[in-house]
Structure formats: C-alpha cells, structure tokens
Amino acid sequence: MVILFLNWMNIYSNMKKSEIKNDLEKLSKHKQVKFAVFCAKQVADLIEKEHKEVCEKAINIAEKWLVREATEE
C-alpha cells in the first residue's frame, strides 16, 4: 500500500489540484474512502493529543464502512 501511495504521489506531484480532484472523483466511493483512510493513517501520529481520539474514531468508522459494518448515517 505504501508503494501505491508513493507511486500516486509521484504521478500527481506535477499535476494541478483541479486535475487531481477530477481524477479522484472518477474513483468509486469505496476506493475514495479507502484512499482517505490510508492517508489519514499516514499522518495520524501528527495529530495533537486532544484531537487524537476523535480522529482515531473517524478512521475506525471509515474502516468499518469499507467492510460494510457501518452505514453512512
């Protein structure tokens, strides 16, 4: 997964933000959430202590949604 992320960063580092957004919007919602969870986990250690618990809960809920254990509500 890390290699995939690094490849993605290499490819998109030369693109405009609007091009990246349009490209990501082409992905299914499931893949968008999976990518967002991956990115959030990569920076989770940078979150301040006071916000860490909320962020971890959000990541956990998103992961449950990915395996259909949580709904969008």
Secondary structure as GFF3:
##gff-version 3
##sequence-region A 1 73
A	DSSP	alpha_helix	2	12	.	.	.	ID=ss1
A	DSSP	alpha_helix	17	25	.	.	.	ID=ss2
A	DSSP	alpha_helix	29	43	.	.	.	ID=ss3
A	DSSP	three_ten_helix	44	46	.	.	.	ID=ss4
A	DSSP	alpha_helix	49	66	.	.	.	ID=ss5
###
